[in-house]
Amino acid sequence: MSRGESAAWQHLYKRSRWLKMRERHLMQSPLCVYCLEVGNVEPATICDHRTPHRGSEDLFWDADNLMSLCKPCHDRIKQREERGEKIIRFGADGYPIE
């Protein structure tokens, strides 16, 4: 995906509809889902799309396609997933989890 392609839908993130949807989602799901999977409790600051919308407004506005993430998980794990890289996560006990 080129920078120009992603810029084509960046305006969606500035709409009041998105800002309200994001705020509502983070209030309903205030903890990072990736951290919870490994037994950690971290507040979420990012409302992310489970399936990248890539400009599809149907996916963009689908509330069931949203998940709460902390910034470190968004920047490390989610971005690697979107690039198709293998992700190994570790539980609170230090062992890898599936």
KETORVO-927040 format. One record per atom (N, C-alpha, C, O): residue number from 1; atom name; x, y, z. Coordinates in steps of 0.05 Angstrom, whole numbers, plus 5000, padded with zeros to 4 digits. Layout:
<sites>
<site tike="NUM" rodren="CA" X="X" Y="Y" Z="Z"/>
...
</sites>
This chain:
<sites>
<site tike="1" rodren="N" X="5017" Y="4977" Z="5000"/>
<site tike="1" rodren="CA" X="5000" Y="5000" Z="5000"/>
<site tike="1" rodren="C" X="5018" Y="5025" Z="5000"/>
<site tike="1" rodren="O" X="5036" Y="5027" Z="5016"/>
<site tike="2" rodren="N" X="5013" Y="5043" Z="4982"/>
<site tike="2" rodren="CA" X="5029" Y="5067" Z="4981"/>
<site tike="2" rodren="C" X="5019" Y="5088" Z="5001"/>
<site tike="2" rodren="O" X="4996" Y="5086" Z="5010"/>
<site tike="3" rodren="N" X="5036" Y="5107" Z="5006"/>
<site tike="3" rodren="CA" X="5029" Y="5129" Z="5024"/>
<site tike="3" rodren="C" X="5004" Y="5144" Z="5014"/>
<site tike="3" rodren="O" X="4987" Y="5152" Z="5030"/>
<site tike="4" rodren="N" X="5003" Y="5148" Z="4988"/>
<site tike="4" rodren="CA" X="4980" Y="5161" Z="4976"/>
<site tike="4" rodren="C" X="4954" Y="5147" Z="4980"/>
<site tike="4" rodren="O" X="4933" Y="5159" Z="4984"/>
<site tike="5" rodren="N" X="4955" Y="5120" Z="4978"/>
<site tike="5" rodren="CA" X="4931" Y="5104" Z="4982"/>
<site tike="5" rodren="C" X="4921" Y="5107" Z="5011"/>
<site tike="5" rodren="O" X="4897" Y="5110" Z="5015"/>
<site tike="6" rodren="N" X="4938" Y="5106" Z="5030"/>
<site tike="6" rodren="CA" X="4929" Y="5108" Z="5058"/>
<site tike="6" rodren="C" X="4920" Y="5136" Z="5064"/>
<site tike="6" rodren="O" X="4901" Y="5140" Z="5079"/>
<site tike="7" rodren="N" X="4932" Y="5156" Z="5051"/>
<site tike="7" rodren="CA" X="4923" Y="5184" Z="5055"/>
<site tike="7" rodren="C" X="4895" Y="5188" Z="5044"/>
<site tike="7" rodren="O" X="4881" Y="5206" Z="5054"/>
<site tike="8" rodren="N" X="4887" Y="5172" Z="5025"/>
<site tike="8" rodren="CA" X="4860" Y="5175" Z="5013"/>
<site tike="8" rodren="C" X="4838" Y="5172" Z="5033"/>
<site tike="8" rodren="O" X="4816" Y="5183" Z="5029"/>
<site tike="9" rodren="N" X="4842" Y="5156" Z="5054"/>
<site tike="9" rodren="CA" X="4821" Y="5152" Z="5074"/>
<site tike="9" rodren="C" X="4827" Y="5164" Z="5101"/>
<site tike="9" rodren="O" X="4812" Y="5159" Z="5120"/>
<site tike="10" rodren="N" X="4849" Y="5178" Z="5104"/>
<site tike="10" rodren="CA" X="4856" Y="5189" Z="5130"/>
<site tike="10" rodren="C" X="4835" Y="5209" Z="5140"/>
<site tike="10" rodren="O" X="4832" Y="5213" Z="5164"/>
<site tike="11" rodren="N" X="4820" Y="5222" Z="5121"/>
<site tike="11" rodren="CA" X="4799" Y="5241" Z="5129"/>
<site tike="11" rodren="C" X="4778" Y="5228" Z="5146"/>
<site tike="11" rodren="O" X="4764" Y="5241" Z="5162"/>
<site tike="12" rodren="N" X="4774" Y="5201" Z="5143"/>
<site tike="12" rodren="CA" X="4753" Y="5187" Z="5159"/>
<site tike="12" rodren="C" X="4759" Y="5189" Z="5189"/>
<site tike="12" rodren="O" X="4741" Y="5190" Z="5205"/>
<site tike="13" rodren="N" X="4785" Y="5189" Z="5196"/>
<site tike="13" rodren="CA" X="4792" Y="5190" Z="5224"/>
<site tike="13" rodren="C" X="4787" Y="5218" Z="5237"/>
<site tike="13" rodren="O" X="4789" Y="5220" Z="5261"/>
<site tike="14" rodren="N" X="4782" Y="5238" Z="5221"/>
<site tike="14" rodren="CA" X="4777" Y="5264" Z="5232"/>
<site tike="14" rodren="C" X="4747" Y="5270" Z="5234"/>
<site tike="14" rodren="O" X="4739" Y="5291" Z="5246"/>
<site tike="15" rodren="N" X="4730" Y="5253" Z="5224"/>
<site tike="15" rodren="CA" X="4701" Y="5258" Z="5226"/>
<site tike="15" rodren="C" X="4691" Y="5255" Z="5254"/>
<site tike="15" rodren="O" X="4701" Y="5238" Z="5270"/>
<site tike="16" rodren="N" X="4672" Y="5271" Z="5261"/>
<site tike="16" rodren="CA" X="4661" Y="5270" Z="5289"/>
<site tike="16" rodren="C" X="4648" Y="5243" Z="5294"/>
<site tike="16" rodren="O" X="4648" Y="5233" Z="5316"/>
<site tike="17" rodren="N" X="4637" Y="5231" Z="5273"/>
<site tike="17" rodren="CA" X="4625" Y="5204" Z="5276"/>
<site tike="17" rodren="C" X="4646" Y="5184" Z="5286"/>
<site tike="17" rodren="O" X="4641" Y="5168" Z="5304"/>
<site tike="18" rodren="N" X="4670" Y="5185" Z="5274"/>
<site tike="18" rodren="CA" X="4692" Y="5167" Z="5282"/>
<site tike="18" rodren="C" X="4701" Y="5173" Z="5311"/>
<site tike="18" rodren="O" X="4704" Y="5155" Z="5327"/>
<site tike="19" rodren="N" X="4705" Y="5199" Z="5317"/>
<site tike="19" rodren="CA" X="4714" Y="5206" Z="5343"/>
<site tike="19" rodren="C" X="4695" Y="5197" Z="5365"/>
<site tike="19" rodren="O" X="4703" Y="5188" Z="5386"/>
<site tike="20" rodren="N" X="4669" Y="5199" Z="5360"/>
<site tike="20" rodren="CA" X="4649" Y="5189" Z="5379"/>
<site tike="20" rodren="C" X="4649" Y="5159" Z="5381"/>
<site tike="20" rodren="O" X="4648" Y="5147" Z="5403"/>
<site tike="21" rodren="N" X="4651" Y="5146" Z="5358"/>
<site tike="21" rodren="CA" X="4652" Y="5116" Z="5357"/>
<site tike="21" rodren="C" X="4677" Y="5106" Z="5372"/>
<site tike="21" rodren="O" X="4675" Y="5087" Z="5388"/>
<site tike="22" rodren="N" X="4699" Y="5118" Z="5367"/>
<site tike="22" rodren="CA" X="4724" Y="5111" Z="5381"/>
<site tike="22" rodren="C" X="4722" Y="5115" Z="5411"/>
<site tike="22" rodren="O" X="4729" Y="5097" Z="5426"/>
<site tike="23" rodren="N" X="4712" Y="5138" Z="5419"/>
<site tike="23" rodren="CA" X="4708" Y="5143" Z="5448"/>
<site tike="23" rodren="C" X="4690" Y="5123" Z="5461"/>
<site tike="23" rodren="O" X="4695" Y="5113" Z="5483"/>
<site tike="24" rodren="N" X="4667" Y="5117" Z="5448"/>
<site tike="24" rodren="CA" X="4648" Y="5098" Z="5458"/>
<site tike="24" rodren="C" X="4661" Y="5070" Z="5461"/>
<site tike="24" rodren="O" X="4657" Y="5057" Z="5481"/>
<site tike="25" rodren="N" X="4676" Y="5062" Z="5441"/>
<site tike="25" rodren="CA" X="4688" Y="5036" Z="5441"/>
<site tike="25" rodren="C" X="4709" Y="5034" Z="5464"/>
<site tike="25" rodren="O" X="4709" Y="5014" Z="5479"/>
<site tike="26" rodren="N" X="4725" Y="5054" Z="5467"/>
<site tike="26" rodren="CA" X="4746" Y="5053" Z="5488"/>
<site tike="26" rodren="C" X="4733" Y="5055" Z="5516"/>
<site tike="26" rodren="O" X="4744" Y="5044" Z="5535"/>
<site tike="27" rodren="N" X="4710" Y="5067" Z="5519"/>
<site tike="27" rodren="CA" X="4696" Y="5067" Z="5544"/>
<site tike="27" rodren="C" X="4684" Y="5040" Z="5551"/>
<site tike="27" rodren="O" X="4685" Y="5031" Z="5574"/>
<site tike="28" rodren="N" X="4674" Y="5026" Z="5530"/>
<site tike="28" rodren="CA" X="4663" Y="4999" Z="5534"/>
<site tike="28" rodren="C" X="4684" Y="4978" Z="5537"/>
<site tike="28" rodren="O" X="4680" Y="4958" Z="5551"/>
<site tike="29" rodren="N" X="4707" Y="4982" Z="5524"/>
<site tike="29" rodren="CA" X="4729" Y="4963" Z="5525"/>
<site tike="29" rodren="C" X="4755" Y="4978" Z="5531"/>
<site tike="29" rodren="O" X="4771" Y="4983" Z="5513"/>
<site tike="30" rodren="N" X="4759" Y="4985" Z="5557"/>
<site tike="30" rodren="CA" X="4781" Y="5002" Z="5564"/>
<site tike="30" rodren="C" X="4809" Y="4989" Z="5566"/>
<site tike="30" rodren="O" X="4829" Y="5003" Z="5570"/>
<site tike="31" rodren="N" X="4810" Y="4962" Z="5563"/>
<site tike="31" rodren="CA" X="4835" Y="4948" Z="5566"/>
<site tike="31" rodren="C" X="4845" Y="4937" Z="5540"/>
<site tike="31" rodren="O" X="4829" Y="4930" Z="5522"/>
<site tike="32" rodren="N" X="4871" Y="4935" Z="5537"/>
<site tike="32" rodren="CA" X="4884" Y="4924" Z="5513"/>
<site tike="32" rodren="C" X="4877" Y="4894" Z="5510"/>
<site tike="32" rodren="O" X="4884" Y="4879" Z="5529"/>
<site tike="33" rodren="N" X="4866" Y="4887" Z="5488"/>
<site tike="33" rodren="CA" X="4858" Y="4858" Z="5485"/>
<site tike="33" rodren="C" X="4882" Y="4840" Z="5482"/>
<site tike="33" rodren="O" X="4882" Y="4817" Z="5491"/>
<site tike="34" rodren="N" X="4904" Y="4850" Z="5469"/>
<site tike="34" rodren="CA" X="4928" Y="4833" Z="5467"/>
<site tike="34" rodren="C" X="4941" Y="4829" Z="5494"/>
<site tike="34" rodren="O" X="4950" Y="4807" Z="5500"/>
<site tike="35" rodren="N" X="4942" Y="4849" Z="5510"/>
<site tike="35" rodren="CA" X="4954" Y="4846" Z="5537"/>
<site tike="35" rodren="C" X="4937" Y="4827" Z="5554"/>
<site tike="35" rodren="O" X="4948" Y="4810" Z="5568"/>
<site tike="36" rodren="N" X="4911" Y="4829" Z="5552"/>
<site tike="36" rodren="CA" X="4893" Y="4811" Z="5567"/>
<site tike="36" rodren="C" X="4898" Y="4782" Z="5560"/>
<site tike="36" rodren="O" X="4897" Y="4764" Z="5577"/>
<site tike="37" rodren="N" X="4903" Y="4777" Z="5534"/>
<site tike="37" rodren="CA" X="4908" Y="4750" Z="5525"/>
<site tike="37" rodren="C" X="4932" Y="4737" Z="5538"/>
<site tike="37" rodren="O" X="4933" Y="4712" Z="5541"/>
<site tike="38" rodren="N" X="4951" Y="4753" Z="5547"/>
<site tike="38" rodren="CA" X="4975" Y="4742" Z="5560"/>
<site tike="38" rodren="C" X="4975" Y="4747" Z="5591"/>
<site tike="38" rodren="O" X="4996" Y="4744" Z="5604"/>
<site tike="39" rodren="N" X="4952" Y="4755" Z="5601"/>
<site tike="39" rodren="CA" X="4950" Y="4759" Z="5630"/>
<site tike="39" rodren="C" X="4959" Y="4786" Z="5641"/>
<site tike="39" rodren="O" X="4962" Y="4789" Z="5665"/>
<site tike="40" rodren="N" X="4963" Y="4805" Z="5624"/>
<site tike="40" rodren="CA" X="4970" Y="4832" Z="5633"/>
<site tike="40" rodren="C" X="4946" Y="4850" Z="5631"/>
<site tike="40" rodren="O" X="4929" Y="4847" Z="5614"/>
<site tike="41" rodren="N" X="4945" Y="4870" Z="5648"/>
<site tike="41" rodren="CA" X="4924" Y="4890" Z="5647"/>
<site tike="41" rodren="C" X="4936" Y="4917" Z="5641"/>
<site tike="41" rodren="O" X="4950" Y="4929" Z="5657"/>
<site tike="42" rodren="N" X="4930" Y="4927" Z="5617"/>
<site tike="42" rodren="CA" X="4940" Y="4953" Z="5608"/>
<site tike="42" rodren="C" X="4917" Y="4969" Z="5596"/>
<site tike="42" rodren="O" X="4900" Y="4958" Z="5582"/>
<site tike="43" rodren="N" X="4915" Y="4994" Z="5602"/>
<site tike="43" rodren="CA" X="4894" Y="5011" Z="5590"/>
<site tike="43" rodren="C" X="4899" Y="5014" Z="5560"/>
<site tike="43" rodren="O" X="4921" Y="5017" Z="5551"/>
<site tike="44" rodren="N" X="4877" Y="5013" Z="5546"/>
<site tike="44" rodren="CA" X="4878" Y="5017" Z="5517"/>
<site tike="44" rodren="C" X="4876" Y="5047" Z="5510"/>
<site tike="44" rodren="O" X="4861" Y="5061" Z="5523"/>
<site tike="45" rodren="N" X="4891" Y="5055" Z="5491"/>
<site tike="45" rodren="CA" X="4890" Y="5083" Z="5481"/>
<site tike="45" rodren="C" X="4884" Y="5085" Z="5452"/>
<site tike="45" rodren="O" X="4879" Y="5106" Z="5441"/>
<site tike="46" rodren="N" X="4884" Y="5061" Z="5438"/>
<site tike="46" rodren="CA" X="4879" Y="5061" Z="5410"/>
<site tike="46" rodren="C" X="4856" Y="5043" Z="5403"/>
<site tike="46" rodren="O" X="4854" Y="5020" Z="5413"/>
<site tike="47" rodren="N" X="4838" Y="5053" Z="5387"/>
<site tike="47" rodren="CA" X="4815" Y="5038" Z="5377"/>
<site tike="47" rodren="C" X="4823" Y="5029" Z="5348"/>
<site tike="47" rodren="O" X="4825" Y="5046" Z="5330"/>
<site tike="48" rodren="N" X="4828" Y="5004" Z="5344"/>
<site tike="48" rodren="CA" X="4839" Y="4994" Z="5319"/>
<site tike="48" rodren="C" X="4819" Y="4976" Z="5305"/>
<site tike="48" rodren="O" X="4801" Y="4965" Z="5317"/>
<site tike="49" rodren="N" X="4823" Y="4974" Z="5279"/>
<site tike="49" rodren="CA" X="4806" Y="4956" Z="5263"/>
<site tike="49" rodren="C" X="4818" Y="4928" Z="5262"/>
<site tike="49" rodren="O" X="4842" Y="4925" Z="5255"/>
<site tike="50" rodren="N" X="4803" Y="4908" Z="5270"/>
<site tike="50" rodren="CA" X="4812" Y="4880" Z="5270"/>
<site tike="50" rodren="C" X="4821" Y="4872" Z="5242"/>
<site tike="50" rodren="O" X="4843" Y="4863" Z="5237"/>
<site tike="51" rodren="N" X="4803" Y="4876" Z="5223"/>
<site tike="51" rodren="CA" X="4809" Y="4872" Z="5195"/>
<site tike="51" rodren="C" X="4815" Y="4899" Z="5183"/>
<site tike="51" rodren="O" X="4798" Y="4917" Z="5183"/>
<site tike="52" rodren="N" X="4839" Y="4903" Z="5172"/>
<site tike="52" rodren="CA" X="4845" Y="4929" Z="5160"/>
<site tike="52" rodren="C" X="4825" Y="4937" Z="5139"/>
<site tike="52" rodren="O" X="4818" Y="4921" Z="5121"/>
<site tike="53" rodren="N" X="4815" Y="4961" Z="5141"/>
<site tike="53" rodren="CA" X="4793" Y="4970" Z="5123"/>
<site tike="53" rodren="C" X="4803" Y="4978" Z="5096"/>
<site tike="53" rodren="O" X="4789" Y="4975" Z="5076"/>
<site tike="54" rodren="N" X="4828" Y="4987" Z="5094"/>
<site tike="54" rodren="CA" X="4840" Y="4994" Z="5068"/>
<site tike="54" rodren="C" X="4822" Y="5011" Z="5051"/>
<site tike="54" rodren="O" X="4821" Y="5009" Z="5026"/>
<site tike="55" rodren="N" X="4807" Y="5029" Z="5064"/>
<site tike="55" rodren="CA" X="4789" Y="5047" Z="5050"/>
<site tike="55" rodren="C" X="4760" Y="5038" Z="5048"/>
<site tike="55" rodren="O" X="4743" Y="5054" Z="5039"/>
<site tike="56" rodren="N" X="4754" Y="5013" Z="5055"/>
<site tike="56" rodren="CA" X="4727" Y="5004" Z="5055"/>
<site tike="56" rodren="C" X="4711" Y="5017" Z="5077"/>
<site tike="56" rodren="O" X="4716" Y="5012" Z="5101"/>
<site tike="57" rodren="N" X="4692" Y="5033" Z="5070"/>
<site tike="57" rodren="CA" X="4676" Y="5047" Z="5091"/>
<site tike="57" rodren="C" X="4659" Y="5027" Z="5106"/>
<site tike="57" rodren="O" X="4653" Y="5031" Z="5130"/>
<site tike="58" rodren="N" X="4651" Y="5005" Z="5094"/>
<site tike="58" rodren="CA" X="4635" Y="4984" Z="5108"/>
<site tike="58" rodren="C" X="4652" Y="4973" Z="5131"/>
<site tike="58" rodren="O" X="4642" Y="4971" Z="5154"/>
<site tike="59" rodren="N" X="4677" Y="4966" Z="5126"/>
<site tike="59" rodren="CA" X="4695" Y="4957" Z="5147"/>
<site tike="59" rodren="C" X="4702" Y="4979" Z="5167"/>
<site tike="59" rodren="O" X="4704" Y="4974" Z="5191"/>
<site tike="60" rodren="N" X="4706" Y="5003" Z="5157"/>
<site tike="60" rodren="CA" X="4714" Y="5025" Z="5174"/>
<site tike="60" rodren="C" X="4693" Y="5031" Z="5195"/>
<site tike="60" rodren="O" X="4700" Y="5034" Z="5219"/>
<site tike="61" rodren="N" X="4668" Y="5031" Z="5187"/>
<site tike="61" rodren="CA" X="4646" Y="5038" Z="5206"/>
<site tike="61" rodren="C" X="4634" Y="5014" Z="5221"/>
<site tike="61" rodren="O" X="4616" Y="5018" Z="5237"/>
<site tike="62" rodren="N" X="4644" Y="4991" Z="5216"/>
<site tike="62" rodren="CA" X="4633" Y="4966" Z="5229"/>
<site tike="62" rodren="C" X="4643" Y="4965" Z="5258"/>
<site tike="62" rodren="O" X="4667" Y="4960" Z="5263"/>
<site tike="63" rodren="N" X="4626" Y="4970" Z="5277"/>
<site tike="63" rodren="CA" X="4634" Y="4969" Z="5306"/>
<site tike="63" rodren="C" X="4644" Y="4942" Z="5314"/>
<site tike="63" rodren="O" X="4660" Y="4941" Z="5333"/>
<site tike="64" rodren="N" X="4635" Y="4921" Z="5301"/>
<site tike="64" rodren="CA" X="4645" Y="4894" Z="5308"/>
<site tike="64" rodren="C" X="4673" Y="4889" Z="5298"/>
<site tike="64" rodren="O" X="4686" Y="4869" Z="5305"/>
<site tike="65" rodren="N" X="4684" Y="4907" Z="5282"/>
<site tike="65" rodren="CA" X="4711" Y="4905" Z="5271"/>
<site tike="65" rodren="C" X="4731" Y="4921" Z="5287"/>
<site tike="65" rodren="O" X="4753" Y="4925" Z="5278"/>
<site tike="66" rodren="N" X="4723" Y="4930" Z="5311"/>
<site tike="66" rodren="CA" X="4741" Y="4947" Z="5327"/>
<site tike="66" rodren="C" X="4752" Y="4931" Z="5351"/>
<site tike="66" rodren="O" X="4739" Y="4913" Z="5361"/>
<site tike="67" rodren="N" X="4776" Y="4938" Z="5359"/>
<site tike="67" rodren="CA" X="4788" Y="4927" Z="5383"/>
<site tike="67" rodren="C" X="4804" Y="4948" Z="5397"/>
<site tike="67" rodren="O" X="4815" Y="4966" Z="5384"/>
<site tike="68" rodren="N" X="4807" Y="4945" Z="5423"/>
<site tike="68" rodren="CA" X="4822" Y="4964" Z="5439"/>
<site tike="68" rodren="C" X="4850" Y="4954" Z="5443"/>
<site tike="68" rodren="O" X="4855" Y="4931" Z="5450"/>
<site tike="69" rodren="N" X="4870" Y="4972" Z="5438"/>
<site tike="69" rodren="CA" X="4898" Y="4965" Z="5441"/>
<site tike="69" rodren="C" X="4913" Y="4987" Z="5456"/>
<site tike="69" rodren="O" X="4905" Y="5010" Z="5455"/>
<site tike="70" rodren="N" X="4934" Y="4979" Z="5470"/>
<site tike="70" rodren="CA" X="4952" Y="4999" Z="5481"/>
<site tike="70" rodren="C" X="4971" Y="5006" Z="5458"/>
<site tike="70" rodren="O" X="4974" Y="4991" Z="5438"/>
<site tike="71" rodren="N" X="4985" Y="5028" Z="5460"/>
<site tike="71" rodren="CA" X="5002" Y="5037" Z="5438"/>
<site tike="71" rodren="C" X="5025" Y="5017" Z="5433"/>
<site tike="71" rodren="O" X="5030" Y="5012" Z="5410"/>
<site tike="72" rodren="N" X="5038" Y="5007" Z="5454"/>
<site tike="72" rodren="CA" X="5060" Y="4987" Z="5448"/>
<site tike="72" rodren="C" X="5050" Y="4963" Z="5432"/>
<site tike="72" rodren="O" X="5064" Y="4954" Z="5413"/>
<site tike="73" rodren="N" X="5027" Y="4952" Z="5439"/>
<site tike="73" rodren="CA" X="5016" Y="4929" Z="5424"/>
<site tike="73" rodren="C" X="5009" Y="4937" Z="5395"/>
<site tike="73" rodren="O" X="5014" Y="4922" Z="5376"/>
<site tike="74" rodren="N" X="4997" Y="4960" Z="5392"/>
<site tike="74" rodren="CA" X="4990" Y="4969" Z="5366"/>
<site tike="74" rodren="C" X="5015" Y="4972" Z="5348"/>
<site tike="74" rodren="O" X="5015" Y="4964" Z="5325"/>
<site tike="75" rodren="N" X="5035" Y="4985" Z="5360"/>
<site tike="75" rodren="CA" X="5059" Y="4991" Z="5344"/>
<site tike="75" rodren="C" X="5076" Y="4966" Z="5339"/>
<site tike="75" rodren="O" X="5089" Y="4965" Z="5318"/>
<site tike="76" rodren="N" X="5076" Y="4947" Z="5357"/>
<site tike="76" rodren="CA" X="5092" Y="4923" Z="5353"/>
<site tike="76" rodren="C" X="5076" Y="4900" Z="5340"/>
<site tike="76" rodren="O" X="5082" Y="4892" Z="5318"/>
<site tike="77" rodren="N" X="5056" Y="4890" Z="5354"/>
<site tike="77" rodren="CA" X="5042" Y="4866" Z="5346"/>
<site tike="77" rodren="C" X="5024" Y="4870" Z="5322"/>
<site tike="77" rodren="O" X="5027" Y="4856" Z="5302"/>
<site tike="78" rodren="N" X="5006" Y="4889" Z="5324"/>
<site tike="78" rodren="CA" X="4986" Y="4893" Z="5302"/>
<site tike="78" rodren="C" X="5000" Y="4900" Z="5276"/>
<site tike="78" rodren="O" X="4991" Y="4890" Z="5255"/>
<site tike="79" rodren="N" X="5020" Y="4917" Z="5277"/>
<site tike="79" rodren="CA" X="5033" Y="4925" Z="5252"/>
<site tike="79" rodren="C" X="5048" Y="4901" Z="5239"/>
<site tike="79" rodren="O" X="5048" Y="4898" Z="5215"/>
<site tike="80" rodren="N" X="5059" Y="4884" Z="5256"/>
<site tike="80" rodren="CA" X="5073" Y="4860" Z="5245"/>
<site tike="80" rodren="C" X="5052" Y="4841" Z="5233"/>
<site tike="80" rodren="O" X="5057" Y="4829" Z="5212"/>
<site tike="81" rodren="N" X="5029" Y="4838" Z="5246"/>
<site tike="81" rodren="CA" X="5008" Y="4821" Z="5235"/>
<site tike="81" rodren="C" X="5000" Y="4831" Z="5207"/>
<site tike="81" rodren="O" X="4997" Y="4815" Z="5189"/>
<site tike="82" rodren="N" X="4997" Y="4857" Z="5205"/>
<site tike="82" rodren="CA" X="4988" Y="4868" Z="5179"/>
<site tike="82" rodren="C" X="5009" Y="4864" Z="5158"/>
<site tike="82" rodren="O" X="5002" Y="4863" Z="5134"/>
<site tike="83" rodren="N" X="5034" Y="4862" Z="5165"/>
<site tike="83" rodren="CA" X="5056" Y="4857" Z="5146"/>
<site tike="83" rodren="C" X="5059" Y="4827" Z="5141"/>
<site tike="83" rodren="O" X="5075" Y="4819" Z="5124"/>
<site tike="84" rodren="N" X="5044" Y="4810" Z="5155"/>
<site tike="84" rodren="CA" X="5045" Y="4781" Z="5151"/>
<site tike="84" rodren="C" X="5068" Y="4768" Z="5165"/>
<site tike="84" rodren="O" X="5075" Y="4745" Z="5159"/>
<site tike="85" rodren="N" X="5080" Y="4782" Z="5184"/>
<site tike="85" rodren="CA" X="5103" Y="4770" Z="5199"/>
<site tike="85" rodren="C" X="5092" Y="4751" Z="5221"/>
<site tike="85" rodren="O" X="5070" Y="4754" Z="5231"/>
<site tike="86" rodren="N" X="5109" Y="4732" Z="5228"/>
<site tike="86" rodren="CA" X="5101" Y="4713" Z="5249"/>
<site tike="86" rodren="C" X="5104" Y="4727" Z="5276"/>
<site tike="86" rodren="O" X="5123" Y="4741" Z="5282"/>
<site tike="87" rodren="N" X="5083" Y="4723" Z="5293"/>
<site tike="87" rodren="CA" X="5082" Y="4736" Z="5319"/>
<site tike="87" rodren="C" X="5084" Y="4714" Z="5340"/>
<site tike="87" rodren="O" X="5069" Y="4695" Z="5340"/>
<site tike="88" rodren="N" X="5103" Y="4718" Z="5358"/>
<site tike="88" rodren="CA" X="5105" Y="4700" Z="5382"/>
<site tike="88" rodren="C" X="5100" Y="4717" Z="5406"/>
<site tike="88" rodren="O" X="5114" Y="4737" Z="5411"/>
<site tike="89" rodren="N" X="5079" Y="4710" Z="5421"/>
<site tike="89" rodren="CA" X="5073" Y="4724" Z="5446"/>
<site tike="89" rodren="C" X="5079" Y="4706" Z="5470"/>
<site tike="89" rodren="O" X="5078" Y="4682" Z="5468"/>
<site tike="90" rodren="N" X="5085" Y="4719" Z="5492"/>
<site tike="90" rodren="CA" X="5092" Y="4705" Z="5516"/>
<site tike="90" rodren="C" X="5072" Y="4711" Z="5538"/>
<site tike="90" rodren="O" X="5064" Y="4734" Z="5542"/>
<site tike="91" rodren="N" X="5065" Y="4690" Z="5553"/>
<site tike="91" rodren="CA" X="5047" Y="4694" Z="5576"/>
<site tike="91" rodren="C" X="5061" Y="4706" Z="5599"/>
<site tike="91" rodren="O" X="5085" Y="4710" Z="5599"/>
<site tike="92" rodren="N" X="5046" Y="4711" Z="5621"/>
<site tike="92" rodren="CA" X="5057" Y="4723" Z="5645"/>
<site tike="92" rodren="C" X="5079" Y="4705" Z="5657"/>
<site tike="92" rodren="O" X="5097" Y="4714" Z="5671"/>
<site tike="93" rodren="N" X="5077" Y="4678" Z="5651"/>
<site tike="93" rodren="CA" X="5096" Y="4659" Z="5662"/>
<site tike="93" rodren="C" X="5122" Y="4658" Z="5645"/>
<site tike="93" rodren="O" X="5141" Y="4644" Z="5652"/>
<site tike="94" rodren="N" X="5123" Y="4673" Z="5623"/>
<site tike="94" rodren="CA" X="5147" Y="4674" Z="5606"/>
<site tike="94" rodren="C" X="5147" Y="4654" Z="5584"/>
<site tike="94" rodren="O" X="5165" Y="4654" Z="5567"/>
<site tike="95" rodren="N" X="5128" Y="4636" Z="5583"/>
<site tike="95" rodren="CA" X="5127" Y="4616" Z="5562"/>
<site tike="95" rodren="C" X="5111" Y="4626" Z="5538"/>
<site tike="95" rodren="O" X="5092" Y="4642" Z="5541"/>
<site tike="96" rodren="N" X="5119" Y="4617" Z="5514"/>
<site tike="96" rodren="CA" X="5104" Y="4626" Z="5490"/>
<site tike="96" rodren="C" X="5075" Y="4615" Z="5491"/>
<site tike="96" rodren="O" X="5070" Y="4594" Z="5502"/>
<site tike="97" rodren="N" X="5057" Y="4631" Z="5480"/>
<site tike="97" rodren="CA" X="5029" Y="4622" Z="5479"/>
<site tike="97" rodren="C" X="5022" Y="4620" Z="5449"/>
<site tike="97" rodren="O" X="5033" Y="4633" Z="5432"/>
<site tike="98" rodren="N" X="5002" Y="4604" Z="5444"/>
<site tike="98" rodren="CA" X="4992" Y="4600" Z="5417"/>
<site tike="98" rodren="C" X="4976" Y="4624" Z="5408"/>
<site tike="98" rodren="O" X="4967" Y="4624" Z="5385"/>
</sites>
